[in-house]
Amino acid sequence: MSKPSMVTYTAPPARAAAARLWKPGPVLLRLTVLFLLLMFLFGVLLGHRLFNGAAIRSMAFQLPELAIFSLAMMVPLLSGGLDLSIIATANLSALAAAFVFTHFGVSGSDASVLLWHIAALVAAFGVAAMVGLLNGTVIAYLGVSPILATLGTMTMVKGIAVGLTHGGVIAGFPPFMVFIGNGSILGVPVVLLVFAVIAIPMGVLLTRTPFGQRVTMLGSNLQAVRYSGIDTRRVLVRVYLLSALLSAVAGLLMMARFNSANAAYGESYLLITILAAVLGGIDPAGGFGKVSGLVMSLIVLQLVSTAANLLNVSQFLSLALWGAILLGVAGIGRVWAWARLFLPARKPS
């Protein structure tokens, strides 16, 4: 009687594995094609008015702020949740830092001023951490809906910010903060460098680490994750903590760019972050999405916004165009998915 043959697994060549790793997904391909089409259209309409150093530099300064807010929204969306408190958290964090900067970090020895500057940043992230832990605890341990929990947190945090400042503005920060918001290094805006330093590790965190896998698993099938032995409550707390900390970074960048802090800055960003995330391929039900798609969607939205300003188009019409782009890209994706049902199946190579 012959022995059954052993089936061995042969690892794919390194070059093939690398090709699959860097192969763009359908969402990224669609957004890239859309970006090229818009570049051609606006190039015909605007010419050098859009493709010049000043316009590109303006886009590079405006993009990172919204991009980091979108990252803060992306993380809970991947888990099947939502964080409506990101803007309020950012503003309260910035106000905490602004208070320390303006009351304690303006005089004294160089060492003491430096310590107070560090304390201001710690205060900002400390406030954000408390809000994130509150959100995560209420959602994970009390079972409150993410929409209701973060809506309540948003209202509470904004009320605290307005109550403490009476709706006023805190202004006048150290030169290094102004440089972060408005300066450049070798012609590259500092805010863009800050975004790159955050976005690249976030992309790795959400796709190449156990934490990222657990977050996407939560959005795909929460009950299955619970049965697998993963502490879903701890993961959810970390999700909303990370979202709040990213919001604090965005709030500090807003504060640095405007050289002031206020409880009402950036309120128009909230729905735009959801728009950018969904346009970038993040499933609003959770479980799927990549930072690369989010970044590409933000570039498309920023291009449309800048072109609309140069064409003297109303801001409201720009928002309408953003919504039309979202519907168009989502519709193309669904049509392609339906079309694949009727295409002949590919034979395995």
C-alpha positions in Angstrom: 0.0 0.0 0.0 1.5 3.3 -1.1 1.9 6.1 1.3 -0.1 9.3 0.6 1.9 12.0 -1.0 2.7 15.0 1.1 1.5 18.4 -0.2 4.2 21.0 0.3 3.8 24.7 0.2 6.1 26.7 -2.0 6.5 30.3 -1.0 6.0 32.7 -3.8 9.0 34.5 -5.2 10.0 37.7 -3.3 9.4 39.8 -6.3 5.8 38.5 -6.8 5.1 39.1 -3.1 6.4 42.6 -3.3 4.3 43.3 -6.4 1.2 42.2 -4.5 2.1 44.3 -1.6 2.4 47.5 -3.7 -0.4 46.7 -6.1 -3.0 49.5 -5.9 -6.5 48.5 -5.1 -9.6 49.4 -7.1 -10.5 52.4 -5.0 -7.0 53.9 -5.4 -7.1 53.3 -9.1 -10.5 55.0 -9.5 -9.4 58.0 -7.5 -6.2 58.2 -9.5 -8.1 58.2 -12.8 -10.5 60.8 -11.3 -7.6 63.0 -10.2 -6.0 62.8 -13.7 -9.3 63.7 -15.3 -9.8 66.7 -13.0 -6.2 67.8 -13.6 -6.9 67.8 -17.3 -10.2 69.6 -16.9 -9.0 72.3 -14.6 -5.8 72.6 -16.6 -7.9 73.6 -19.6 -10.0 76.0 -17.6 -7.3 77.6 -15.5 -3.9 76.8 -17.0 -1.0 78.4 -15.2 -3.4 79.9 -12.5 -3.7 76.4 -11.0 -0.4 74.9 -11.9 2.0 77.4 -10.4 4.1 77.5 -7.2 1.7 79.7 -5.3 -1.4 77.6 -5.9 0.4 74.3 -5.1 2.0 75.8 -2.0 -1.4 77.0 -0.8 -2.9 73.5 -1.3 0.1 72.0 0.6 -0.6 74.3 3.6 -4.4 73.6 3.6 -4.4 69.8 3.1 -2.6 68.5 6.3 -5.0 70.0 8.8 -8.1 68.3 7.2 -6.1 65.2 6.5 -5.2 64.5 10.2 -8.9 65.1 11.1 -9.8 62.6 8.5 -7.4 60.1 10.0 -9.0 60.7 13.4 -12.4 59.9 11.8 -11.0 56.9 9.8 -10.0 54.9 12.9 -13.4 54.6 14.5 -15.1 54.1 11.1 -12.9 51.1 10.5 -14.1 49.6 13.8 -17.7 50.1 12.7 -18.2 53.2 14.9 -18.0 57.0 14.5 -16.5 59.9 16.4 -18.5 63.1 16.2 -16.3 64.8 18.9 -13.1 65.2 16.9 -13.5 68.9 16.2 -14.6 69.8 19.8 -11.7 67.7 21.2 -9.2 69.4 18.9 -10.4 72.9 20.0 -10.4 72.1 23.7 -6.9 70.6 23.4 -5.7 73.6 21.5 -7.2 75.9 24.1 -5.5 74.0 26.9 -2.1 74.4 25.2 -2.9 78.0 24.4 -3.6 78.8 28.0 -0.3 77.4 29.2 1.6 79.1 26.4 0.2 82.5 27.1 0.2 82.4 30.9 3.3 80.6 31.8 5.6 80.1 28.8 6.3 83.8 28.0 9.0 84.8 30.5 11.8 83.3 32.7 14.9 81.5 31.9 15.3 79.5 28.6 15.1 76.2 30.5 11.9 77.2 32.3 10.2 78.5 29.2 11.1 75.3 27.4 9.6 73.3 30.2 6.4 75.3 30.0 6.2 74.8 26.3 6.5 71.1 26.8 3.9 71.3 29.5 1.5 73.1 27.0 1.8 70.2 24.6 1.3 67.7 27.4 -1.8 69.6 28.5 -3.2 69.4 25.0 -2.7 65.6 24.6 -3.8 65.1 28.2 -7.1 66.7 27.6 -7.5 64.7 24.3 -6.7 61.5 26.1 -9.4 62.1 28.7 -12.0 62.7 26.1 -10.9 59.7 24.1 -11.0 57.5 27.2 -14.4 58.8 28.1 -15.7 58.0 24.6 -14.2 54.6 24.6 -15.4 53.7 28.1 -19.0 54.8 27.4 -19.1 52.9 24.1 -17.2 49.8 25.1 -18.3 49.2 28.7 -21.7 50.8 28.8 -22.8 49.7 25.3 -23.9 53.2 24.2 -24.1 53.8 20.4 -21.0 55.5 19.1 -23.2 58.2 17.5 -25.0 59.0 20.7 -21.9 58.7 22.9 -19.7 61.0 20.7 -22.5 63.4 20.1 -22.9 63.8 23.8 -19.2 64.2 24.3 -19.0 66.7 21.5 -21.7 68.9 23.1 -20.2 68.6 26.5 -16.6 69.4 25.4 -17.7 72.3 23.3 -19.8 73.7 26.2 -16.7 73.5 28.4 -14.6 75.2 25.9 -17.1 78.1 25.3 -17.7 78.4 29.0 -14.1 78.7 30.0 -13.2 81.2 27.2 -16.6 82.9 26.9 -16.4 82.3 23.2 -13.2 84.4 23.0 -9.9 83.8 21.2 -6.6 83.1 22.8 -3.7 84.4 20.7 0.0 85.1 20.7 2.1 81.9 20.8 5.8 81.1 20.7 7.7 81.5 17.4 8.2 77.8 17.0 4.4 77.2 16.9 3.9 79.9 14.3 6.7 78.3 12.3 5.1 74.9 12.5 1.8 76.4 11.1 3.3 78.7 8.5 6.9 77.8 7.9 8.7 75.7 5.4 11.8 73.4 5.3 13.6 73.3 2.0 10.4 74.7 0.4 8.2 72.0 1.9 5.6 73.2 4.4 6.2 72.0 7.9 2.5 71.0 8.3 2.9 68.7 5.3 5.9 67.1 6.9 4.0 66.6 10.1 1.2 64.9 8.2 3.7 62.6 6.5 5.3 61.7 9.8 1.8 60.7 11.1 0.2 59.2 8.0 3.0 56.7 7.2 3.0 55.1 10.7 -0.8 55.1 10.8 -0.9 53.2 7.5 1.5 50.6 8.9 -0.4 50.5 12.2 -3.8 49.9 10.6 -2.6 47.3 8.1 0.5 45.5 9.4 0.0 45.2 13.2 -2.3 43.1 15.4 -4.1 46.2 16.6 -5.0 47.2 13.1 -6.2 43.8 12.3 -8.4 43.7 15.4 -9.9 47.1 14.5 -10.9 46.0 11.0 -12.2 42.7 12.4 -14.4 44.6 14.9 -15.9 46.4 11.9 -16.3 43.2 9.9 -17.9 40.9 12.6 -18.0 42.0 16.2 -19.5 38.8 17.5 -16.9 36.6 15.8 -14.1 38.7 17.3 -15.7 38.3 20.8 -15.9 34.5 20.4 -12.2 34.4 19.3 -11.1 35.6 22.7 -10.1 39.1 21.9 -11.0 41.8 24.5 -13.1 43.9 22.2 -13.8 46.5 24.9 -10.1 47.2 25.3 -9.7 47.5 21.5 -12.6 50.0 21.3 -11.1 52.1 24.1 -7.8 52.3 22.2 -9.6 53.2 19.0 -11.3 56.2 20.5 -8.2 57.2 22.4 -6.2 57.2 19.2 -8.9 59.2 17.4 -8.8 61.8 20.2 -5.0 62.1 20.1 -5.0 62.6 16.4 -7.6 65.3 16.9 -5.3 67.0 19.3 -2.5 67.1 16.7 -5.0 68.6 14.2 -6.1 71.2 16.8 -2.5 72.2 17.4 -1.9 72.6 13.7 -5.0 74.8 13.4 -3.8 76.8 16.4 -0.3 77.2 14.8 -1.7 78.2 11.4 -4.1 80.9 12.8 -1.8 81.8 15.7 -4.9 81.7 17.9 -7.3 79.1 19.5 -11.1 79.3 19.7 -13.9 76.9 20.6 -15.5 77.2 17.2 -12.6 76.6 14.8 -12.9 74.0 12.1 -16.6 73.1 12.7 -17.1 72.7 8.9 -14.6 69.9 8.9 -16.7 67.4 10.7 -18.9 66.2 7.8 -16.0 66.7 5.3 -13.9 64.1 7.2 -16.7 61.6 6.8 -17.0 62.5 3.1 -13.2 62.1 2.6 -13.1 58.8 4.4 -16.0 57.2 2.5 -14.7 58.6 -0.8 -11.3 57.1 0.0 -12.8 53.6 0.3 -13.4 53.3 4.0 -16.5 51.3 4.5 -18.9 53.3 6.6 -20.1 50.0 8.1 -16.5 49.2 9.1 -14.0 46.5 8.3 -12.2 47.9 5.3 -10.2 50.9 4.3 -6.6 52.1 3.7 -4.7 55.3 4.5 -3.5 55.5 0.9 -7.1 55.8 -0.4 -7.9 58.4 2.2 -4.9 60.5 1.2 -5.8 60.3 -2.5 -9.4 61.3 -1.8 -8.2 64.3 0.2 -5.9 65.4 -2.7 -8.9 65.2 -5.1 -11.1 67.2 -2.7 -8.3 69.8 -2.2 -7.8 70.1 -6.0 -11.5 70.7 -6.5 -11.7 73.3 -3.7 -8.7 75.2 -5.0 -9.9 75.2 -8.6 -13.4 76.3 -7.4 -11.9 79.3 -5.6 -9.8 80.3 -8.6 -13.0 80.1 -10.7 -14.9 82.2 -8.2 -17.4 79.4 -7.6 -19.5 79.7 -4.5 -18.3 77.6 -1.5 -21.7 76.0 -1.4 -21.4 74.9 -5.0 -18.0 73.4 -4.1 -19.6 71.3 -1.4 -22.3 70.2 -3.8 -19.5 69.2 -6.3 -17.8 67.2 -3.5 -21.0 65.4 -2.8 -21.5 64.7 -6.6 -18.0 63.3 -6.7 -18.7 60.9 -3.8 -21.9 59.7 -5.5 -20.1 59.3 -8.8 -17.2 57.3 -7.4 -19.5 55.1 -5.2 -21.8 54.6 -8.2 -19.0 53.5 -10.5 -17.8 51.1 -7.9 -21.2 49.5 -7.6 -21.7 49.3 -11.3 -18.3 47.6 -11.7 -19.2 45.1 -8.9 -22.4 44.2 -10.7 -20.6 44.0 -14.1 -18.1 41.5 -12.7 -21.0 39.1 -11.9 -21.6 38.7 -15.6 -18.0 38.6 -16.7 -16.4 35.1 -17.3 -14.4 33.9 -14.3 -10.6 34.1 -14.7 -8.8 30.8 -14.9 -6.2 30.3 -12.2 -2.7 30.6 -13.5 
